[in-house]
Amino acid sequence: MRHLTLAALPLTLALAVGVHAAAPKADPAVARAIANPARSEADRARDRYRHPAETLAFFGVTPAKKVAEYNPGGGWYSQILARVPAGGGSYTALVTSAKGADGARAMLAAKGLTGTVATIDPATGASSVPANSQDVVLTFRNVHNLTMAGGTSAATVFKAWFAMLKPGGTLGIVEHRLPERADAARERESGYLKVATVRRLAEDAGFKLVATSEVNANPKDTADHPKGVWTLAPTFALGDTDRAKYAAIGESDRMTLRFVKPR
């Protein structure tokens, strides 16, 4: 059985191992943001791999929530998230440097979006986001960068996310998935991580895993490519070499995990 509701298992077991949650329905504001004609055709083409409606519904994103997105990059998710808030909700782009903040402001302005830009220092965890202020913190395909950086950056950032969330708040993670039996050394260079690695980082910071989803799974992806995850779309690190082969795979196989900050 692919999906189970939390009610189908005792809570202690659900917290210990996580469960596949039944897919909730996206909030109408999220659906409107996804359908907004300002989104480019190139970005819309990624919807079939990234499943934004189902993913954001799974993470509980609604207009009234205060949502922070870590390292939004080019703004693929930003242009959806920033169009959702209403009635006290907000969107914050959370970046790691002053240069990144300038880039985030420019990205939001270029896409005609409004939102707050805040910073977080991976070395110390210091952030301009107030403690206990956010309902949801989201990170899409970024945890591998934190772990590949080495040192304590990943652990520090997870603790900072924990601090900025309200009690009961959600940490939503989408990340390239490495099979649990694979050599752990591959996590240092492939861009893929084991679910166990991400869970350990989150749980060491104080989070509890409450549900998992297979909405972003891709069984065609073996997670074993010459240039790691960047071999696949949309990067195609090998250029034209075997491009049709990798295009047929699509984007990476991804874990989708929902953690909470205990009340």
Stockholm file with secondary structure:
# STOCKHOLM 1.0

chainA/1-263         MRHLTLAALPLTLALAVGVHAAAPKADPAVARAIANPARSEADRARDRYRHPAETLAFFGVTPAKKVAEYNPGGGWYSQILARVPAGGGSYTALVTSAKGADGARAMLAAKGLTGTVATIDPATGASSVPANSQDVVLTFRNVHNLTMAGGTSAATVFKAWFAMLKPGGTLGIVEHRLPERADAARERESGYLKVATVRRLAEDAGFKLVATSEVNANPKDTADHPKGVWTLAPTFALGDTDRAKYAAIGESDRMTLRFVKPR
#=GR chainA/1-263 SS CCCCCGGGSCHHHHHHHCCBCCCCCCCHHHHHHHHCTTSCHHHHTTHHHHCHHHHHHHTTCCTTSEEEEECCTTCTTHHHHTTCCCTTCEEEEEESSHHHHHHHHHHHHHTTCCCEEEEBCTTTCCBSSCTTCEEEEEEESCHHHHHHTCTTHHHHHHHHHHHHEEEEEEEEEEEEBCCTTSCGGGGGTSSCBCHHHHHHHHHHTTCEEEEEECTTCCTTCCSCCTTGGGGSTTTCTTTTTTHHHHHHHCSCCEEEEEEECCC
#=GC SS_cons         CCCCCGGGSCHHHHHHHCCBCCCCCCCHHHHHHHHCTTSCHHHHTTHHHHCHHHHHHHTTCCTTSEEEEECCTTCTTHHHHTTCCCTTCEEEEEESSHHHHHHHHHHHHHTTCCCEEEEBCTTTCCBSSCTTCEEEEEEESCHHHHHHTCTTHHHHHHHHHHHHEEEEEEEEEEEEBCCTTSCGGGGGTSSCBCHHHHHHHHHHTTCEEEEEECTTCCTTCCSCCTTGGGGSTTTCTTTTTTHHHHHHHCSCCEEEEEEECCC
//
